[in-house]
Amino acid sequence: MSLNFQLEAQEGLARAGRMVLPHGLVETPVFMPVGTVATVKAVPQDVLEELGAQIILGNTYHLYLRPGYEQVRILGGLHRFMSWDRPMLTDSGGFQVFSLSDLRKLTEDGVTFRSHLDGSSHFFSPERSMEIQIALGADIIMAFDECTEHPAERSRAKQSMELTLRWASRSKTYFEEHKAEVPWRKVSSFEFQVSTESKHCHPETRNPKLETGVQSLFGIVQGGMYPDLRKECAERLVEMNFPGYAIGGLSVGEPRDLTYEVVNATVPHLPQNKPRYLMGVGTPDEIVEYVAQGVDMMDCVLPTRAARHGLLFTSHGKLNIKGARYALDEGPIDPNCGCKVCSRYSRAYLRHLYAANELLAQVLNTIHNLAFYLDTMRAVRQSILLGDFSRFHSEFRSRGLNSPAHT
Ligand SMILES: [Zn+2]
């Protein structure tokens, strides 16, 4: 078995569910912190566990370049390499190839690109992306897609969508033939017994039955900003029968209203009984909004990246810790936040750390921002379970504190 997804409650389009993966349970809707190169920047794994991160994301493009997927495979896969026993997801590498690298050539076969690190030449195809993602061994992996640029003419978006569909089919074929090669499948039951007793392991989050499970390959809906293309792409992917579906190609510079419109036009064409993952969004306001539209999973670099720049999310809106007005402020970042940073440190101290360019500033700021996102999503989930989501949603919306307009 790869993935078992059960809906527990629904209110409007919003859903609360449970997803069982080879490395444990994920309660949805869920926010996934981004751990680009096998680390959520500035936060050790034990702190991520304390914060209640249920699943984290790794970036295939970055991990392929450094340390390299063969190295990770030899070391038993990403979970073992980074000592993270809970579920993980990797992206296909497509988005970064198109956004970060010097793109040399796109053909039917795949993409030749130059590394943003040293300019060396590399080639990604659906088969290669699957080979890398199987070696990394995340619980959920993504089909190789072309992230359509914005703006794109309809004909261009259509052509790009057709390529993504052909690549999805090739990704699935390769995955089906090679899925037994995932490194943790080779972990014997004896080894598992030993590892669950070690201090690095968290037996309550592990499910020995599923050590013999397989990864889940999700399809990605593209189609630019054209609702009819999104519908067509979703329907044709659903025919290929993936265990879950992602909505890609958004948050690529389009206005937020358009993102909402495209998500709205896509979700109704995805199956009720499978998880829906919206890639690369958003602010705290936006994640609540997308749950209201029927999305189950989200990831974004915003809480971690903003934290490293001193930008903190709070229940009263955004706060820039650099501000001189905090120099003598003994209050916490957010009086309504129960995180270990807010319960211990003052704004004055955090401002000092940031101004002095101390490493601890990045650590503490990131812990608070992740706590804020994860707590927000837990509150959203709880409100759906209690049948109270529409009130929660309108209250959150009327505050409008963390929306892009306030950036
Ligand atoms: Zn806090």
Boltz pocket constraint, residues with backbone or C-beta under 6 A from the ligand:
constraints:
  - pocket:
      binder: B
      contacts: [[A, 333], [A, 334], [A, 337], [A, 338], [A, 339], [A, 340], [A, 341], [A, 342], [A, 343], [A, 367], [A, 368], [A, 369], [A, 371], [A, 372]]
      max_distance: 6.0
